[in-house]
Amino acid sequence: MQEIRLRPALEGDRAALVALEKQVMHDYAVALWGVWKEVDPASIDLSRTFIIVATDEGRADECGCVATRYKSDSVLFIAKLYISPEYQSNGIGALVLETMKARAAEAGVALQLSVLTTNPAYRFYLREGLLEVSRTPERILMEWRGKANSS
């Protein structure tokens, strides 16, 4: 059984986080805007970023990151959820989302995220129980409110 844990991002993770974001998001950004804007490593808020470590059969691999912030007193917002392509479609994203849902439920708040309209992860988020709240030509705001989403 695969498990995940989140460890705080460290100063030494900045270059890997920039590379991961480019690896995961480049094609979707170019499809939407026609260009990729390089991320400045200094702009990463390490205090809100966690490295995803997946453990399976005794092997532990750093395979992604998740960054969250409180958008308001009633919303925990996932600013980034990136899984390395070689680890996608293995249940890791679902495990991370379950962890974030549990944190939101424990805090009594909604969980939100925004996905680019060019990103097929939109379908994944729908399968995981998030609902579309609003849409622009570039982004889709999605939300999970616990059992209320199941009704």
MDTraj code that builds the backbone (N, CA, C; nanometers):
import mdtraj as md
import numpy as np

residues = "MET GLN GLU ILE ARG LEU ARG PRO ALA LEU GLU GLY ASP ARG ALA ALA LEU VAL ALA LEU GLU LYS GLN VAL MET HIS ASP TYR ALA VAL ALA LEU TRP GLY VAL TRP LYS GLU VAL ASP PRO ALA SER ILE ASP LEU SER ARG THR PHE ILE ILE VAL ALA THR ASP GLU GLY ARG ALA ASP GLU CYS GLY CYS VAL ALA THR ARG TYR LYS SER ASP SER VAL LEU PHE ILE ALA LYS LEU TYR ILE SER PRO GLU TYR GLN SER ASN GLY ILE GLY ALA LEU VAL LEU GLU THR MET LYS ALA ARG ALA ALA GLU ALA GLY VAL ALA LEU GLN LEU SER VAL LEU THR THR ASN PRO ALA TYR ARG PHE TYR LEU ARG GLU GLY LEU LEU GLU VAL SER ARG THR PRO GLU ARG ILE LEU MET GLU TRP ARG GLY LYS ALA ASN SER SER".split()
xyz = np.array([
    [0.0844, -0.1193, 0.0000],
    [0.0000, 0.0000, 0.0000],
    [0.0877, 0.1239, 0.0000],
    [0.0640, 0.2105, -0.0937],
    [0.1395, 0.3335, -0.1033],
    [0.0900, 0.4327, 0.0003],
    [0.1843, 0.5049, 0.0590],
    [0.1520, 0.6092, 0.1555],
    [0.2259, 0.7350, 0.1148],
    [0.1774, 0.8481, 0.1619],
    [0.2481, 0.9734, 0.1386],
    [0.2700, 1.0431, 0.2712],
    [0.3703, 1.1267, 0.2725],
    [0.3890, 1.2192, 0.3837],
    [0.4338, 1.3509, 0.3232],
    [0.4081, 1.4559, 0.3951],
    [0.4476, 1.5887, 0.3507],
    [0.5571, 1.6379, 0.4426],
    [0.6666, 1.6828, 0.3843],
    [0.7725, 1.7425, 0.4644],
    [0.7871, 1.8884, 0.4237],
    [0.8193, 1.9743, 0.5188],
    [0.8357, 2.1155, 0.4838],
    [0.9451, 2.1336, 0.3781],
    [0.9211, 2.2229, 0.2847],
    [1.0233, 2.2556, 0.1850],
    [1.1356, 2.3325, 0.2537],
    [1.2565, 2.3076, 0.2074],
    [1.3753, 2.3704, 0.2644],
    [1.4415, 2.4606, 0.1604],
    [1.5307, 2.5447, 0.2065],
    [1.6021, 2.6361, 0.1167],
    [1.6646, 2.5609, -0.0009],
    [1.7204, 2.4449, 0.0251],
    [1.7846, 2.3659, -0.0798],
    [1.6883, 2.3062, -0.1812],
    [1.5580, 2.3181, -0.1585],
    [1.4572, 2.2637, -0.2505],
    [1.4180, 2.3616, -0.3613],
    [1.4598, 2.4858, -0.3515],
    [1.4117, 2.5885, -0.4450],
    [1.4332, 2.5508, -0.5922],
    [1.5529, 2.5101, -0.6288],
    [1.5811, 2.4774, -0.7697],
    [1.4950, 2.3605, -0.8161],
    [1.4793, 2.2597, -0.7329],
    [1.3968, 2.1437, -0.7693],
    [1.2502, 2.1838, -0.7831],
    [1.2026, 2.2749, -0.6988],
    [1.0638, 2.3208, -0.7077],
    [1.0390, 2.3976, -0.8374],
    [1.1347, 2.4808, -0.8767],
    [1.1227, 2.5547, -1.0032],
    [1.1214, 2.4569, -1.1203],
    [1.2106, 2.3582, -1.1170],
    [1.2165, 2.2585, -1.2248],
    [1.0877, 2.1770, -1.2314],
    [1.0332, 2.1406, -1.1144],
    [0.9085, 2.0640, -1.1100],
    [0.7931, 2.1447, -1.1688],
    [0.7824, 2.2715, -1.1302],
    [0.6742, 2.3547, -1.1832],
    [0.6829, 2.3639, -1.3355],
    [0.8028, 2.3817, -1.3879],
    [0.8186, 2.3894, -1.5331],
    [0.7826, 2.2559, -1.5983],
    [0.8291, 2.1466, -1.5388],
    [0.8014, 2.0140, -1.5934],
    [0.6510, 1.9864, -1.5998],
    [0.5794, 2.0258, -1.4955],
    [0.4369, 1.9953, -1.4857],
    [0.3498, 2.0966, -1.5610],
    [0.3851, 2.2241, -1.5565],
    [0.2942, 2.3284, -1.6047],
    [0.3292, 2.3911, -1.7399],
    [0.4498, 2.3718, -1.7877],
    [0.4965, 2.4389, -1.9093],
    [0.3991, 2.4271, -2.0265],
    [0.3636, 2.3054, -2.0628],
    [0.2805, 2.2853, -2.1821],
    [0.1419, 2.3475, -2.1683],
    [0.0846, 2.3434, -2.0481],
    [-0.0482, 2.4018, -2.0267],
    [-0.0423, 2.5540, -2.0364],
    [0.0647, 2.6132, -1.9822],
    [0.0808, 2.7586, -1.9892],
    [0.1016, 2.8038, -2.1332],
    [0.1861, 2.7328, -2.2060],
    [0.2119, 2.7695, -2.3456],
    [0.0850, 2.7540, -2.4293],
    [0.0075, 2.6487, -2.4037],
    [-0.1182, 2.6290, -2.4773],
    [-0.2161, 2.7432, -2.4512],
    [-0.2119, 2.7988, -2.3309],
    [-0.3061, 2.9041, -2.2932],
    [-0.2569, 3.0434, -2.3321],
    [-0.1293, 3.0723, -2.3004],
    [-0.0767, 3.2072, -2.3185],
    [0.0252, 3.2201, -2.4314],
    [0.0695, 3.1064, -2.4857],
    [0.1681, 3.1100, -2.5927],
    [0.3111, 3.1271, -2.5468],
    [0.3317, 3.1324, -2.4167],
    [0.4658, 3.1544, -2.3631],
    [0.4758, 3.0943, -2.2231],
    [0.5965, 3.0586, -2.1826],
    [0.6232, 3.0130, -2.0462],
    [0.7008, 3.1218, -1.9747],
    [0.6556, 3.1618, -1.8577],
    [0.7248, 3.2617, -1.7767],
    [0.8041, 3.1874, -1.6697],
    [0.9357, 3.2033, -1.6736],
    [1.0218, 3.1357, -1.5762],
    [0.9878, 3.1822, -1.4345],
    [0.9926, 3.0892, -1.3418],
    [0.9640, 3.1176, -1.2017],
    [1.0937, 3.1584, -1.1324],
    [1.0880, 3.2651, -1.0558],
    [1.2032, 3.3091, -0.9773],
    [1.2087, 3.2246, -0.8504],
    [1.3179, 3.1496, -0.8295],
    [1.3265, 3.0648, -0.7098],
    [1.3042, 3.1424, -0.5797],
    [1.3452, 3.2683, -0.5762],
    [1.3293, 3.3490, -0.4544],
    [1.1828, 3.3804, -0.4255],
    [1.0956, 3.3665, -0.5260],
    [0.9538, 3.3992, -0.5066],
    [0.8753, 3.2871, -0.4384],
    [0.9364, 3.1714, -0.4219],
    [0.8661, 3.0577, -0.3617],
    [0.8552, 3.0783, -0.2111],
    [0.7340, 3.0728, -0.1597],
    [0.7099, 3.0873, -0.0159],
    [0.7287, 2.9510, 0.0500],
    [0.8488, 2.9271, 0.1002],
    [0.8803, 2.7968, 0.1589],
    [0.7968, 2.7673, 0.2826],
    [0.7489, 2.8693, 0.3512],
    [0.6714, 2.8467, 0.4740],
    [0.5363, 2.7817, 0.4452],
    [0.4919, 2.7862, 0.3200],
    [0.3612, 2.7297, 0.2832],
    [0.3736, 2.6131, 0.1852],
    [0.4971, 2.5677, 0.1613],
    [0.5222, 2.4655, 0.0603],
    [0.5719, 2.3378, 0.1259],
    [0.5177, 2.2263, 0.0788],
    [0.5561, 2.0951, 0.1310],
    [0.5965, 2.0043, 0.0162],
    [0.6994, 1.9262, 0.0402],
    [0.7442, 1.8270, -0.0564],
    [0.6645, 1.6998, -0.0302],
    [0.6133, 1.6395, -0.1368],
    [0.5377, 1.5147, -0.1252],
    [0.6360, 1.3988, -0.1339],
    [0.6360, 1.3154, -0.0323],
    [0.7213, 1.1971, -0.0305],
    [0.6292, 1.0759, -0.0334],
    [0.6416, 0.9959, -0.1385],
    [0.5609, 0.8738, -0.1517],
    [0.6455, 0.7552, -0.1080],
    [0.5863, 0.6700, -0.0253],
    [0.6553, 0.5506, 0.0221],
    [0.5765, 0.4288, -0.0229],
    [0.6465, 0.3368, -0.0867],
    [0.5838, 0.2138, -0.1340],
    [0.6855, 0.1013, -0.1220],
    [0.6492, -0.0028, -0.0501],
    [0.7358, -0.1189, -0.0305],
    [0.8743, -0.0778, 0.0188],
    [0.8776, 0.0137, 0.1159],
    [1.0020, 0.0547, 0.1785],
    [1.0826, 0.1583, 0.1026],
    [1.0423, 0.1935, -0.0162],
    [1.1141, 0.2925, -0.0961],
    [1.0444, 0.4271, -0.0834],
    [1.1208, 0.5317, -0.0541],
    [1.0648, 0.6662, -0.0402],
    [1.1179, 0.7547, -0.1525],
    [1.0273, 0.8195, -0.2238],
    [1.0645, 0.9074, -0.3347],
    [0.9973, 1.0425, -0.3195],
    [1.0758, 1.1494, -0.3382],
    [1.0173, 1.2823, -0.3457],
    [0.9570, 1.2944, -0.4847],
    [0.8263, 1.3188, -0.4907],
    [0.7583, 1.3087, -0.6199],
    [0.6703, 1.4283, -0.6536],
    [0.6708, 1.5322, -0.5715],
    [0.5871, 1.6469, -0.6019],
    [0.5888, 1.7488, -0.4903],
    [0.4980, 1.8452, -0.5021],
    [0.4862, 1.9462, -0.3971],
    [0.3424, 1.9946, -0.3897],
    [0.3090, 2.0477, -0.2740],
    [0.1797, 2.1109, -0.2532],
    [0.2043, 2.2370, -0.1706],
    [0.1393, 2.3460, -0.2106],
    [0.1504, 2.4719, -0.1377],
    [0.0097, 2.5210, -0.1073],
    [-0.0120, 2.5611, 0.0164],
    [-0.1446, 2.6072, 0.0578],
    [-0.1344, 2.7419, 0.1282],
    [-0.2477, 2.8090, 0.1346],
    [-0.2581, 2.9333, 0.2119],
    [-0.4047, 2.9525, 0.2471],
    [-0.4285, 3.0268, 0.3524],
    [-0.5668, 3.0619, 0.3848],
    [-0.6039, 3.1849, 0.3036],
    [-0.7060, 3.1696, 0.2202],
    [-0.7566, 3.2784, 0.1370],
    [-0.8451, 3.3706, 0.2204],
    [-0.9078, 3.3123, 0.3214],
    [-0.9924, 3.3854, 0.4154],
    [-1.0080, 3.2964, 0.5381],
    [-1.0883, 3.3408, 0.6325],
    [-1.1131, 3.2582, 0.7512],
    [-1.1907, 3.1323, 0.7174],
    [-1.2502, 3.1280, 0.5981],
    [-1.3353, 3.0140, 0.5647],
    [-1.2854, 2.9307, 0.4463],
    [-1.1642, 2.9626, 0.3951],
    [-1.1149, 2.8909, 0.2768],
    [-0.9656, 2.8598, 0.2879],
    [-0.9334, 2.7312, 0.2796],
    [-0.7956, 2.6861, 0.2627],
    [-0.7749, 2.6690, 0.1124],
    [-0.6765, 2.7388, 0.0569],
    [-0.6553, 2.7406, -0.0879],
    [-0.5292, 2.6638, -0.1240],
    [-0.5428, 2.5698, -0.2177],
    [-0.4257, 2.4987, -0.2698],
    [-0.3704, 2.5833, -0.3837],
    [-0.2574, 2.6483, -0.3585],
    [-0.1962, 2.7343, -0.4597],
    [-0.1209, 2.6531, -0.5643],
    [-0.0637, 2.5399, -0.5215],
    [0.0102, 2.4524, -0.6128],
    [-0.0098, 2.3083, -0.5690],
    [-0.0302, 2.2221, -0.6652],
    [-0.0305, 2.0775, -0.6421],
    [0.0309, 2.0153, -0.7662],
    [0.1594, 1.9845, -0.7562],
    [0.2335, 1.9325, -0.8705],
    [0.2864, 1.7937, -0.8378],
    [0.2577, 1.6993, -0.9256],
    [0.3101, 1.5634, -0.9149],
    [0.3986, 1.5409, -1.0376],
    [0.5211, 1.4942, -1.0166],
    [0.6105, 1.4646, -1.1290],
    [0.5413, 1.3690, -1.2255],
    [0.5547, 1.3930, -1.3551],
    [0.4856, 1.3083, -1.4535],
    [0.5088, 1.1586, -1.4343],
    [0.6277, 1.1194, -1.3961],
    [0.6540, 0.9758, -1.3799],
    [0.5796, 0.9144, -1.2619],
    [0.5233, 0.9981, -1.1755],
    [0.4470, 0.9491, -1.0600],
    [0.2966, 0.9726, -1.0751],
    [0.2554, 1.0384, -1.1822],
    [0.1132, 1.0648, -1.2026],
    [0.0386, 0.9358, -1.2348],
    [-0.0902, 0.9373, -1.2076],
    [-0.1799, 0.8222, -1.2321],
    [-0.1461, 0.7023, -1.1452],
    [-0.0867, 0.7291, -1.0288],
    [-0.0555, 0.6234, -0.9321],
    [-0.1263, 0.6442, -0.7994],
    [-0.2212, 0.7380, -0.7942],
    [-0.2965, 0.7618, -0.6718],
    [-0.2353, 0.8631, -0.5774],
    [-0.1185, 0.9168, -0.6121],
    [-0.0510, 1.0112, -0.5224],
    [-0.1301, 1.1411, -0.5108],
    [-0.1762, 1.1946, -0.6226],
    [-0.2557, 1.3177, -0.6187],
    [-0.3811, 1.3013, -0.5351],
    [-0.4458, 1.1853, -0.5475],
    [-0.5666, 1.1583, -0.4680],
    [-0.5331, 1.1533, -0.3192],
    [-0.4192, 1.0928, -0.2852],
    [-0.3789, 1.0870, -0.1443],
    [-0.3497, 1.2269, -0.0904],
    [-0.2842, 1.3093, -0.1700],
    [-0.2555, 1.4465, -0.1269],
    [-0.3858, 1.5236, -0.1091],
    [-0.4778, 1.5103, -0.2048],
    [-0.6068, 1.5791, -0.1918],
    [-0.6819, 1.5331, -0.0678],
    [-0.6798, 1.4037, -0.0392],
    [-0.7455, 1.3535, 0.0823],
    [-0.6843, 1.4169, 0.2067],
    [-0.5519, 1.4311, 0.2074],
    [-0.4836, 1.4956, 0.3198],
    [-0.5288, 1.6406, 0.3337],
    [-0.5373, 1.7120, 0.2223],
    [-0.5797, 1.8523, 0.2250],
    [-0.7266, 1.8649, 0.2647],
    [-0.8106, 1.7723, 0.2177],
    [-0.9518, 1.7723, 0.2580],
    [-0.9638, 1.7513, 0.4084],
    [-0.8838, 1.6604, 0.4616],
    [-0.8876, 1.6345, 0.6062],
    [-0.8456, 1.7587, 0.6838],
    [-0.7435, 1.8280, 0.6356],
    [-0.6997, 1.9515, 0.7031],
    [-0.8092, 2.0575, 0.6985],
    [-0.8742, 2.0708, 0.5837],
    [-0.9826, 2.1688, 0.5708],
    [-1.0989, 2.1316, 0.6617],
    [-1.1360, 2.0041, 0.6627],
    [-1.2477, 1.9592, 0.7464],
    [-1.2169, 1.9819, 0.8938],
    [-1.0938, 1.9513, 0.9335],
    [-1.0537, 1.9710, 1.0735],
    [-1.0621, 2.1182, 1.1124],
    [-1.0280, 2.2064, 1.0188],
    [-1.0336, 2.3502, 1.0449],
    [-1.1739, 2.4071, 1.0241],
    [-1.2654, 2.3253, 0.9699],
    [-1.4018, 2.3715, 0.9459],
    [-1.4125, 2.4712, 0.8326],
    [-1.3270, 2.4548, 0.7309],
    [-1.3264, 2.5483, 0.6189],
    [-1.3417, 2.4725, 0.4868],
    [-1.3735, 2.5471, 0.3822],
    [-1.3788, 2.4902, 0.2474],
    [-1.2367, 2.4774, 0.1936],
    [-1.2204, 2.3894, 0.0974],
    [-1.0932, 2.3727, 0.0272],
    [-1.1138, 2.4194, -0.1161],
    [-1.0278, 2.5081, -0.1631],
    [-1.0388, 2.5578, -0.3004],
    [-0.9061, 2.5427, -0.3731],
    [-0.9160, 2.5408, -0.5043],
    [-0.7988, 2.5466, -0.5911],
    [-0.8415, 2.6036, -0.7244],
    [-0.7440, 2.6451, -0.8016],
    [-0.7686, 2.6981, -0.9348],
    [-0.6888, 2.6135, -1.0327],
    [-0.7510, 2.5767, -1.1447],
    [-0.6843, 2.4949, -1.2459],
    [-0.6947, 2.5672, -1.3803],
    [-0.5867, 2.5631, -1.4576],
    [-0.5901, 2.6244, -1.5900],
    [-0.6904, 2.5511, -1.6782],
    [-0.7586, 2.6244, -1.7628],
    [-0.8585, 2.5626, -1.8506],
    [-0.7957, 2.4646, -1.9488],
    [-0.6659, 2.4745, -1.9714],
    [-0.5957, 2.3833, -2.0624],
    [-0.5444, 2.2580, -1.9922],
    [-0.5628, 2.2491, -1.8614],
    [-0.5062, 2.1393, -1.7830],
    [-0.6093, 2.0277, -1.7633],
    [-0.5793, 1.9063, -1.8091],
    [-0.6741, 1.7957, -1.7920],
    [-0.6927, 1.7529, -1.6464],
    [-0.6153, 1.8090, -1.5542],
    [-0.6347, 1.7787, -1.4120],
    [-0.7740, 1.8199, -1.3656],
    [-0.8391, 1.9075, -1.4404],
    [-0.9766, 1.9477, -1.4091],
    [-1.0648, 1.8250, -1.3899],
    [-1.0544, 1.7277, -1.4790],
    [-1.1366, 1.6057, -1.4692],
    [-1.1012, 1.5256, -1.3441],
    [-0.9737, 1.5220, -1.3101],
    [-0.9297, 1.4544, -1.1883],
    [-0.9945, 1.5193, -1.0659],
    [-0.9930, 1.6517, -1.0598],
    [-1.0518, 1.7215, -0.9450],
    [-1.2020, 1.6964, -0.9353],
    [-1.2699, 1.6912, -1.0483],
    [-1.4127, 1.6573, -1.0462],
    [-1.4339, 1.5174, -0.9889],
    [-1.3539, 1.4212, -1.0336],
    [-1.3652, 1.2834, -0.9821],
    [-1.3391, 1.2780, -0.8324],
    [-1.2546, 1.3675, -0.7842],
    [-1.2191, 1.3689, -0.6424],
    [-1.3178, 1.4493, -0.5577],
    [-1.4274, 1.4940, -0.6171],
    [-1.5337, 1.5572, -0.5401],
    [-1.5309, 1.7082, -0.5331],
    [-1.4416, 1.7738, -0.6058],
    [-1.4426, 1.9189, -0.6094],
    [-1.5450, 1.9649, -0.7121],
    [-1.6086, 2.0758, -0.6835],
    [-1.7105, 2.1309, -0.7723],
    [-1.6608, 2.2600, -0.8348],
    [-1.7038, 2.2852, -0.9565],
    [-1.6687, 2.4101, -1.0227],
    [-1.7497, 2.5233, -0.9608],
    [-1.6797, 2.6286, -0.9198],
    [-1.7437, 2.7439, -0.8569],
    [-1.7564, 2.8582, -0.9566],
    [-1.6505, 2.8815, -1.0326],
    [-1.6528, 2.9879, -1.1332],
    [-1.5481, 2.9569, -1.2391],
    [-1.5598, 3.0302, -1.3510],
    [-1.4704, 3.0039, -1.4642],
    [-1.4418, 3.1346, -1.5370],
    [-1.3170, 3.1504, -1.5767],
    [-1.2766, 3.2573, -1.6674],
    [-1.2178, 3.1882, -1.7905],
    [-1.1824, 3.2629, -1.8935],
    [-1.1198, 3.1975, -2.0086],
    [-0.9878, 3.1270, -1.9737],
    [-0.9247, 3.1656, -1.8627],
    [-0.7953, 3.1087, -1.8258],
    [-0.8008, 3.0066, -1.7125],
    [-0.8892, 3.0269, -1.6164],
    [-0.8863, 2.9445, -1.4952],
    [-1.0255, 2.8997, -1.4524],
    [-1.0260, 2.7867, -1.3823],
    [-1.1490, 2.7341, -1.3237],
    [-1.1270, 2.7264, -1.1728],
    [-1.2124, 2.7932, -1.0966],
    [-1.2067, 2.7852, -0.9512],
    [-1.2912, 2.6663, -0.9075],
    [-1.2312, 2.5798, -0.8249],
    [-1.3009, 2.4597, -0.7784],
    [-1.3002, 2.4580, -0.6261],
    [-1.4009, 2.3890, -0.5689],
    [-1.4161, 2.3908, -0.4234],
    [-1.4678, 2.2574, -0.3721],
    [-1.4231, 2.2248, -0.2527],
    [-1.4725, 2.1086, -0.1790],
    [-1.5189, 2.1584, -0.0425],
    [-1.6409, 2.1207, -0.0052],
    [-1.6967, 2.1603, 0.1244],
    [-1.7393, 2.0386, 0.2047],
    [-1.6637, 1.9345, 0.1987],
    [-1.6959, 1.8161, 0.2770],
    [-1.8191, 1.7460, 0.2262],
    [-1.9010, 1.6994, 0.3167],
    [-2.0201, 1.6225, 0.2808],
    [-2.1158, 1.7026, 0.1931],
    [-2.1095, 1.8341, 0.2011],
    [-2.1972, 1.9180, 0.1188],
    [-2.1729, 1.8936, -0.0302],
    [-2.0497, 1.8581, -0.0681],
    [-2.0195, 1.8296, -0.2086],
    [-2.0799, 1.6979, -0.2531],
    [-2.1074, 1.6095, -0.1589],
    [-2.1597, 1.4771, -0.1922],
    [-2.3097, 1.4782, -0.2161],
    [-2.3779, 1.5831, -0.1715],
    [-2.5239, 1.5859, -0.1820],
    [-2.5693, 1.6105, -0.3225],
])
top = md.Topology()
chain = top.add_chain()
for i, resn in enumerate(residues, 1):
    res = top.add_residue(resn, chain, resSeq=i)
    for name in ("N", "CA", "C"):
        top.add_atom(name, md.element.get_by_symbol(name[0]), res)
traj = md.Trajectory(xyz[None], top)
